[in-house]
Amino acid sequence: MTTETAAQQSTLPERSSTSDDQIVTGRTGDGPTRAPRRTGTRIAWTWVLLSSLGIAAFAVVPYLTAPLRELAASPSGGLAGNYAEQSLPIQVAFYAHIVGGGIALMLGPLQFWRGLRDRHPRVHRWTGRVYLGAIGVGGIAALVIAPVNDAGLVGLFGFGGLGVLWLVSGWLAYRAIRRRDVDTHRAWMMRNLALTYAAVTLRIWLPLLLLVQLPFVAPGTDFDAVFANAYAAVPFLCWVPNLIVAEWLIARRGLPGVWRSGGPAPTPGVVTGAHRR
């Protein structure tokens, strides 16, 4: 996000087509059907922001306040037990992933805050740089720790694939804004945030998968086995549905699809083809 055109990006709730922008942002007036849509998108953005901040605090702070071995001995140790006895490089990568992911969770939703972008474009650009930097650190660290994850081979491919796509989508978003292709930048940022949000959806899916199993659990069954059964499903479940929703939103807003090749840089200040019908 190093060019002035980053300030021209639309927010997540917006759509790219002229008619859709008029409906969502109220540029042609407030009709009875426009207000509910604006309200819905604001509620959705607020939920993404608050849930991201909550999980960032819940998932990151404990690892910064106590050593892994101490956390591993506590009932709420999270992933500490899996990494407490790992080699130093793996532990460093684990902390890098936790911190990078936490920063990305806190800053990601702010990239789609139109008020920040319009009133403080420099802040928008700098938070975007920090966000993508955190993706770079967290994504590379994710690839380092994926082979020793708790979910075995499924986790290696699920979390490893998430790490690869996290890095690639962030890089493509950066490349798009460097060539002043704001529409493509928006689309890749939406995909990237959907992958960042996997940290939230993972923690939504886990309790649901545990509850689903309860009617079928025999008395005396070890809870660790039930948890392991649930955790085996989340390496893909935490991010694949997110990407599907992101692609639906991208298509709905008329933004470039994932297979669109990068064309010539659009003229600054001119609406790109994705905005036209």
Secondary structure, 3 states (H helix, E strand, C coil): CCCHHHHHCCCCCCCCCHHHHHHHHCCCCCCCCHHHHHHHHHHHHHHHHHHHHHHHHHHHHHHHHCCHHHHHCCCCCCCHHHHCCCCHHHHHHHHHHHHHHHHHHHHCHHHHCHHHHHHCHHHHHHHHHHHHHHHHHHHHHHHHHHHHCCCHHHHHHHHHHHHHHHHHHHHHHHHHHHCCCHHHHHHHHHHHHHHHCHHHHHHHHHHHHHHHHHHHCCCCCCHHHHHHHHHCCHHHHCCHHHHHHHHHHHHHCCCCCCCCCCCCCCCCCCCCHHHCC
